[in-house]
Amino acid sequence: MGRLANTLARRRRPADGPAYGPTFTLNDLLYGDGNDPNDMISDPEADAGPVVLGLTFEVLVPLYFHSVRWFRSSTANTATEARLWDWNDDSVLETVVATEPRPSRGMVDAPLVTPRLLPANTLYTVSYLATNGNYAATTNYWTGGPYTYGGQIRIADGGSVMNGSYIYSGNHNYPNQAFQNSHYYLDFSVSLA
Protein backbone atom coordinates (compact mmCIF):
# COMPACT_ATOMS: atom_id res chain seq x y z
CA MET A 1 0.00 0.00 0.00
CA GLY A 2 2.90 2.38 0.77
CA ARG A 3 4.40 1.69 -2.68
CA LEU A 4 1.07 2.60 -4.37
CA ALA A 5 0.86 5.88 -2.43
CA ASN A 6 4.44 6.77 -3.46
CA THR A 7 3.65 5.95 -7.11
CA LEU A 8 0.54 8.16 -7.09
CA ALA A 9 2.44 11.01 -5.42
CA ARG A 10 5.14 10.81 -8.11
CA ARG A 11 2.52 10.90 -10.88
CA ARG A 12 0.97 14.10 -9.51
CA ARG A 13 4.29 15.90 -9.30
CA PRO A 14 5.30 17.90 -12.39
CA ALA A 15 8.50 16.76 -14.08
CA ASP A 16 10.22 20.11 -13.42
CA GLY A 17 9.63 20.41 -9.67
CA PRO A 18 7.46 19.75 -6.67
CA ALA A 19 3.68 19.84 -6.68
CA TYR A 20 2.43 22.97 -4.90
CA GLY A 21 -0.61 22.91 -2.69
CA PRO A 22 -3.30 25.59 -2.65
CA THR A 23 -1.94 29.06 -1.98
CA PHE A 24 -3.14 31.36 0.77
CA THR A 25 -2.23 34.92 1.67
CA LEU A 26 -1.58 36.79 4.88
CA ASN A 27 -4.74 38.77 4.09
CA ASP A 28 -6.70 35.48 4.07
CA LEU A 29 -5.39 34.80 7.57
CA LEU A 30 -5.95 38.37 8.80
CA TYR A 31 -9.33 39.20 7.30
CA GLY A 32 -10.81 35.87 6.22
CA ASP A 33 -10.62 34.07 2.90
CA GLY A 34 -11.59 36.28 -0.01
CA ASN A 35 -11.94 39.52 1.96
CA ASP A 36 -10.19 42.59 0.64
CA PRO A 37 -8.67 45.33 2.79
CA ASN A 38 -10.01 47.78 0.20
CA ASP A 39 -13.05 48.29 2.41
CA MET A 40 -10.91 49.15 5.46
CA ILE A 41 -8.42 51.60 3.95
CA SER A 42 -9.30 55.22 3.37
CA ASP A 43 -7.00 57.83 1.84
CA PRO A 44 -3.32 57.20 1.12
CA GLU A 45 -0.57 58.73 3.26
CA ALA A 46 0.44 62.20 2.09
CA ASP A 47 4.16 61.34 1.75
CA ALA A 48 5.02 62.22 -1.82
CA GLY A 49 8.68 61.15 -1.83
CA PRO A 50 10.10 57.73 -2.64
CA VAL A 51 9.94 55.28 0.27
CA VAL A 52 10.53 51.56 0.75
CA LEU A 53 7.89 49.94 2.98
CA GLY A 54 8.34 46.59 4.70
CA LEU A 55 6.81 43.80 6.76
CA THR A 56 8.86 41.26 8.74
CA PHE A 57 7.48 37.80 9.39
CA GLU A 58 8.63 34.42 10.65
CA VAL A 59 7.85 31.17 8.87
CA LEU A 60 6.88 28.56 11.50
CA VAL A 61 6.54 25.60 9.10
CA PRO A 62 8.19 25.07 5.70
CA LEU A 63 6.31 27.10 3.06
CA TYR A 64 6.63 27.83 -0.64
CA PHE A 65 6.66 31.58 -1.26
CA HIS A 66 4.71 32.51 -4.43
CA SER A 67 4.33 36.30 -4.59
CA VAL A 68 4.58 39.66 -2.86
CA ARG A 69 1.38 41.71 -2.77
CA TRP A 70 0.64 45.25 -1.63
CA PHE A 71 -2.32 47.57 -1.51
CA ARG A 72 -2.37 50.28 -4.15
CA SER A 73 -4.32 53.08 -2.52
CA SER A 74 -4.46 55.40 -5.52
CA THR A 75 -3.28 55.76 -9.10
CA ALA A 76 -0.56 58.04 -7.71
CA ASN A 77 1.12 54.96 -6.21
CA THR A 78 3.14 53.75 -9.19
CA ALA A 79 5.08 51.01 -7.37
CA THR A 80 5.93 48.00 -9.52
CA GLU A 81 8.87 46.32 -7.74
CA ALA A 82 8.87 44.20 -4.60
CA ARG A 83 11.50 42.19 -2.75
CA LEU A 84 11.86 39.26 -0.40
CA TRP A 85 14.78 39.71 2.03
CA ASP A 86 16.60 37.48 4.47
CA TRP A 87 16.04 39.34 7.74
CA ASN A 88 19.24 38.01 9.34
CA ASP A 89 21.66 39.61 6.89
CA ASP A 90 19.46 42.03 4.86
CA SER A 91 20.29 40.15 1.66
CA VAL A 92 17.89 40.18 -1.27
CA LEU A 93 16.46 36.72 -1.94
CA GLU A 94 14.03 37.69 -4.72
CA THR A 95 13.16 40.79 -6.71
CA VAL A 96 9.80 40.65 -8.48
CA VAL A 97 7.76 42.95 -10.69
CA ALA A 98 4.01 43.48 -10.50
CA THR A 99 1.80 41.82 -13.07
CA GLU A 100 -0.25 43.87 -15.49
CA PRO A 101 -2.84 45.24 -15.37
CA ARG A 102 -2.46 46.81 -11.96
CA PRO A 103 -5.70 47.98 -10.36
CA SER A 104 -6.26 51.70 -9.84
CA ARG A 105 -7.08 50.79 -6.21
CA GLY A 106 -6.63 47.36 -4.64
CA MET A 107 -4.11 44.56 -4.24
CA VAL A 108 -1.17 44.45 -6.64
CA ASP A 109 0.47 41.07 -7.19
CA ALA A 110 4.15 40.49 -8.03
CA PRO A 111 4.68 36.74 -8.55
CA LEU A 112 7.94 34.82 -8.48
CA VAL A 113 8.76 32.90 -11.63
CA THR A 114 9.31 29.78 -9.50
CA PRO A 115 8.05 29.55 -5.91
CA ARG A 116 10.84 29.64 -3.33
CA LEU A 117 11.03 27.18 -0.43
CA LEU A 118 11.21 29.00 2.92
CA PRO A 119 12.54 26.84 5.78
CA ALA A 120 10.74 26.86 9.13
CA ASN A 121 11.82 29.11 12.02
CA THR A 122 13.32 31.74 9.74
CA LEU A 123 12.67 35.49 9.55
CA TYR A 124 12.01 37.31 6.28
CA THR A 125 11.04 40.81 5.21
CA VAL A 126 8.89 41.70 2.21
CA SER A 127 9.03 45.22 0.83
CA TYR A 128 7.96 47.37 -2.05
CA LEU A 129 9.29 50.67 -3.37
CA ALA A 130 6.61 53.36 -3.47
CA THR A 131 8.39 55.61 -5.96
CA ASN A 132 6.21 58.62 -5.19
CA GLY A 133 4.74 57.76 -1.80
CA ASN A 134 0.94 57.66 -1.63
CA TYR A 135 0.87 54.38 0.29
CA ALA A 136 -1.72 52.87 2.61
CA ALA A 137 -0.86 52.70 6.33
CA THR A 138 -2.41 52.08 9.73
CA THR A 139 -0.22 53.02 12.70
CA ASN A 140 0.02 50.73 15.76
CA TYR A 141 -1.57 47.89 13.81
CA TRP A 142 1.04 45.33 14.97
CA THR A 143 1.31 46.69 18.55
CA GLY A 144 0.75 44.05 21.21
CA GLY A 145 2.18 41.15 19.17
CA PRO A 146 3.68 38.87 18.23
CA TYR A 147 0.73 37.55 16.25
CA THR A 148 0.60 33.99 14.95
CA TYR A 149 -1.65 33.14 12.02
CA GLY A 150 -2.74 29.63 11.19
CA GLY A 151 0.22 28.18 13.07
CA GLN A 152 2.28 28.96 9.97
CA ILE A 153 3.27 32.63 10.10
CA ARG A 154 4.19 34.95 12.97
CA ILE A 155 4.25 38.73 12.71
CA ALA A 156 6.58 40.24 15.29
CA ASP A 157 6.21 43.41 17.34
CA GLY A 158 9.11 45.13 19.04
CA GLY A 159 12.38 43.77 20.36
CA SER A 160 14.98 43.17 17.69
CA VAL A 161 12.30 42.49 15.07
CA MET A 162 10.50 45.65 14.06
CA ASN A 163 7.44 46.20 11.97
CA GLY A 164 6.24 49.33 10.33
CA SER A 165 9.63 49.23 8.65
CA TYR A 166 10.55 51.78 6.01
CA ILE A 167 13.41 53.79 4.58
CA TYR A 168 13.18 56.98 2.54
CA SER A 169 15.11 56.10 -0.59
CA GLY A 170 14.75 56.25 -4.35
CA ASN A 171 16.57 52.91 -4.46
CA HIS A 172 15.09 49.67 -3.21
CA ASN A 173 17.21 49.42 -0.05
CA TYR A 174 16.41 47.30 3.01
CA PRO A 175 13.77 49.09 5.16
CA ASN A 176 15.77 49.38 8.40
CA GLN A 177 13.78 52.07 10.23
CA ALA A 178 10.42 51.63 11.95
CA PHE A 179 7.38 53.78 12.64
CA GLN A 180 4.84 52.86 15.32
CA ASN A 181 4.34 49.22 14.30
CA SER A 182 2.55 50.43 11.17
CA HIS A 183 0.84 48.09 8.73
CA TYR A 184 1.55 49.14 5.14
CA TYR A 185 -0.83 46.49 3.77
CA LEU A 186 1.95 44.34 2.43
CA ASP A 187 0.87 40.79 1.78
CA PHE A 188 2.28 37.63 0.27
CA SER A 189 1.02 34.30 -1.03
CA VAL A 190 2.44 30.98 0.15
CA SER A 191 1.58 27.29 0.14
CA LEU A 192 2.48 24.47 2.51
CA ALA A 193 5.67 22.62 1.56
Rosetta blueprint (number, residue, H / E / L):
1 M L
2 G H
3 R H
4 L H
5 A H
6 N H
7 T H
8 L H
9 A H
10 R H
11 R H
12 R H
13 R L
14 P L
15 A L
16 D L
17 G L
18 P L
19 A L
20 Y L
21 G L
22 P L
23 T L
24 F E
25 T E
26 L H
27 N H
28 D H
29 L H
30 L H
31 Y H
32 G L
33 D L
34 G L
35 N L
36 D L
37 P H
38 N H
39 D H
40 M L
41 I L
42 S L
43 D L
44 P L
45 E L
46 A L
47 D L
48 A L
49 G L
50 P L
51 V E
52 V E
53 L E
54 G E
55 L E
56 T E
57 F E
58 E E
59 V E
60 L L
61 V L
62 P L
63 L E
64 Y E
65 F E
66 H E
67 S E
68 V E
69 R E
70 W E
71 F E
72 R E
73 S L
74 S L
75 T L
76 A L
77 N L
78 T L
79 A L
80 T L
81 E E
82 A E
83 R E
84 L E
85 W E
86 D E
87 W L
88 N L
89 D L
90 D L
91 S E
92 V E
93 L E
94 E E
95 T E
96 V E
97 V E
98 A L
99 T L
100 E L
101 P L
102 R L
103 P L
104 S L
105 R L
106 G E
107 M E
108 V E
109 D E
110 A E
111 P E
112 L E
113 V E
114 T E
115 P E
116 R E
117 L E
118 L E
119 P L
120 A L
121 N L
122 T E
123 L E
124 Y E
125 T E
126 V E
127 S E
128 Y E
129 L E
130 A E
131 T L
132 N L
133 G L
134 N L
135 Y L
136 A L
137 A L
138 T E
139 T L
140 N L
141 Y L
142 W L
143 T L
144 G L
145 G L
146 P L
147 Y E
148 T E
149 Y E
150 G L
151 G L
152 Q L
153 I E
154 R E
155 I E
156 A L
157 D L
158 G L
159 G L
160 S L
161 V L
162 M L
163 N L
164 G L
165 S E
166 Y E
167 I E
168 Y E
169 S L
170 G L
171 N L
172 H L
173 N L
174 Y L
175 P L
176 N L
177 Q E
178 A E
179 F L
180 Q L
181 N L
182 S L
183 H E
184 Y L
185 Y L
186 L E
187 D E
188 F E
189 S E
190 V E
191 S E
192 L E
193 A L
